[in-house]
Amino acid sequence: MAEDHTAVEDLLRSRLDDVEARIAELAKPPEAGAGIGFGKRIGDGTNEAISRRNEIGVGNSLLVTEEKLQRALAKLEEGSYGRCDRCGEPIAPPRLEAAPESALCISCAR
């Protein structure tokens, strides 16, 4: 069982590293001279605005994923990994295999 937890912890930490790297990349300030410009073509600014809005959505999603991964790692440390945070029942192994960061069972996640 400890070996399983080690593998899960390694996987969670690897995913957390990836998510944090992506968040850091999105959080970088724009390069000098790369500000939003409204060029000669109508729509240049619109394309930039849509692109930035999409990046915000991705960033928010990554922040939620980061929180889930951190919670799963905390549950491993406290010995409650695999148990639902809401009802305390075991989380189905197939759910944990598909999404090891799950803190809720299927019933509570609905």
TILUMLO-366136 format. One line per 2 residues: their letters; for each residue z negated, x negated, y of N, C-alpha, C. Coordinates in steps of 0.1 Angstrom, whole numbers. Last residue first. Layout:
a) Z:X:Y:Z:X:Y:Z:X:Y  ...
This chain:
ra) 77:213:150:85:225:154:79:231:166  57:195:144:68:191:153:77:202:158
cs) 42:209:125:36:207:139:47:202:149  60:207:103:55:220:108:50:219:122
ic) 64:179:100:75:188:103:70:201:109  37:161:116:44:166:104:55:175:109
la) 38:134:140:35:148:137:43:152:124  46:109:145:31:112:146:27:126:142
se) 71:87:136:66:101:136:51:102:136  83:63:133:74:65:144:68:79:145
pa) 100:64:111:87:58:109:77:60:121  121:85:101:116:82:115:101:77:114
ae) 127:83:74:138:86:84:133:82:98  102:79:63:113:69:60:124:71:70
lr) 88:100:72:84:87:77:95:77:74  101:120:58:101:121:73:98:107:78
pp) 96:114:32:110:113:36:111:113:52  67:117:32:73:104:31:88:104:35
ai) 52:140:55:61:138:43:67:124:43  20:134:66:34:135:70:43:132:57
pe) -10:151:57:-1:140:55:13:143:60  -28:167:84:-22:167:71:-13:155:69
gc) -37:169:110:-44:159:101:-38:159:87  -25:183:130:-33:191:120:-40:182:110
rd) -17:163:150:-22:176:153:-30:183:143  -10:139:138:-19:138:149:-25:152:153
cr) -7:135:103:-3:142:115:-14:142:126  -6:104:88:-13:116:90:-8:122:103
gy) 7:80:89:11:88:78:4:102:78  -21:61:100:-7:62:99:-3:71:87
sg) -47:56:104:-43:70:103:-28:72:102  -57:31:109:-57:36:96:-53:50:94
ee) -55:18:133:-67:26:131:-68:32:117  -30:5:130:-42:-3:132:-55:5:129
lk) -13:27:127:-14:17:116:-27:9:118  -16:39:152:-21:46:140:-22:37:128
al) -4:19:168:-18:22:169:-24:29:157  22:23:159:15:10:157:0:11:158
ar) 27:49:168:27:46:154:20:33:151  25:45:196:15:53:189:15:50:174
ql) 47:28:200:34:23:203:23:31:196  67:47:193:66:34:186:52:28:188
ke) 64:66:213:62:70:199:60:57:191  69:50:236:56:57:235:53:60:220
et) 96:45:232:87:34:233:72:39:231  107:70:233:108:63:221:98:51:221
vl) 103:75:261:97:84:251:96:77:237  119:55:271:105:55:274:97:63:264
ls) 145:63:262:139:50:257:124:49:260  148:86:278:147:87:263:141:74:257
ng) 149:74:303:138:83:300:136:85:285  173:59:300:160:52:303:148:61:299
vg) 191:79:297:189:70:286:176:63:288  189:91:323:186:99:311:183:90:299
ie) 197:69:338:183:75:340:179:83:328  223:67:331:214:56:328:200:61:329
nr) 234:91:341:233:89:327:224:78:323  231:84:368:224:96:363:223:95:348
rs) 250:64:370:235:61:372:227:72:367  273:78:365:269:67:357:254:64:358
ia) 274:95:386:273:101:373:268:90:363  277:77:407:265:86:407:263:91:393
en) 302:66:401:290:57:402:277:66:400  318:88:404:317:81:391:305:73:391
tg) 314:93:432:310:103:422:308:97:408  325:72:444:311:73:445:306:83:435
dg) 352:77:437:346:64:433:331:66:433  361:101:447:356:101:433:349:88:429
ir) 388:90:465:378:101:464:374:100:449  393:57:474:396:68:465:385:78:464
kg) 381:38:490:392:46:495:396:58:487  346:39:482:359:33:485:369:42:490
fg) 316:38:487:325:49:487:339:43:492  293:22:466:302:21:477:312:33:476
ig) 262:12:457:272:23:456:281:22:468  262:-24:452:256:-11:456:267:-1:455
ag) 267:-50:447:271:-40:437:265:-27:440  258:-70:463:271:-65:466:276:-54:456
ae) 238:-84:438:241:-84:453:256:-79:454  232:-63:411:236:-75:416:239:-74:431
pp) 203:-41:408:218:-43:408:221:-57:415  174:-50:388:180:-46:401:195:-49:401
ka) 168:-37:356:172:-48:364:178:-43:377  163:-16:339:154:-18:351:158:-29:360
le) 180:-20:318:182:-8:327:174:-10:340  167:-41:306:181:-43:310:184:-32:320
ai) 142:-30:299:143:-41:308:157:-43:314  151:-12:279:145:-7:292:145:-18:302
ra) 161:-30:260:170:-21:266:164:-15:279  136:-43:253:148:-51:259:158:-42:266
ev) 122:-21:243:117:-28:255:128:-36:261  138:-16:220:137:-6:230:132:-12:244
dd) 134:-40:205:148:-36:209:147:-26:221  106:-39:201:112:-51:209:126:-47:214
lr) 105:-16:186:99:-16:199:104:-28:207  118:-24:163:124:-14:171:118:-13:185
sr) 100:-44:155:114:-48:157:120:-37:166  77:-28:150:77:-39:161:91:-43:164
ll) 86:-12:129:82:-6:142:82:-16:153  90:-32:109:101:-23:114:98:-17:128
de) 64:-42:106:75:-51:110:87:-43:116  51:-19:98:47:-25:110:58:-35:115
va) 64:-15:73:65:-5:84:62:-11:97  56:-38:60:70:-36:62:72:-26:73
th) 28:-33:60:33:-45:66:48:-44:69  26:-10:45:23:-10:59:28:-22:67
de) 34:-20:20:42:-10:26:39:-9:41  13:-38:15:27:-43:17:36:-33:24
am) -8:-20:12:-8:-29:24:6:-35:26  0:-8:-12:0:0:0:0:-9:13
